[in-house]
Amino acid sequence: IMAGITVPALGQAQEDVAVQGEIVDLACYMAKGSRGAAHKACAVMCAKKGVPIGVLTDTGEMYLLLDDHNNPDPYDAAKTLAGERAEISGKKYNKQGVASIVVGAAKRL
């Protein structure tokens, strides 16, 4: 009998967020710190190949960017902005120490 045990809802978004920062390809950024205009061509190529992307916010936070399977266009737009500053909005999740945003909109700053 498992009386008194509560299980939190899985996959529930914590909140709607909008953050500003640089879109980075996580392979190059995490391993080598590569970012910025000089890395843009590589970042876009990596993103197009399917390398995970994230947004490094102006306050130094990193969010893994995820596509919305029902609306992938905003995530695809974020991939084209790799190496640039952008505003990303969507649903924020945090699971096992990994902060992420399901991209609802991406716009160049």
C-alpha angles and dihedrals in degrees: 000000000000101000118163097021115127121198117203117233111268121231095012115150116237096212148323110271140181116199134178126214145093122316107229133184103238097217094062097033098048096042101037109009090244114167144123135064093313089059097043098103092050093044093052091047092050092047092050089051089056100259107154115260131207141182118243101204126219087251092055099257120137122215124187107227118226131189123239103235090211093050112023096163097090091052090048088052090051090054090058089053094058109138092023138092114260144160114242122192131181144093116330121218131180118193126168092342096311114118115205142169125212098220114241096163137004125191134173116245 
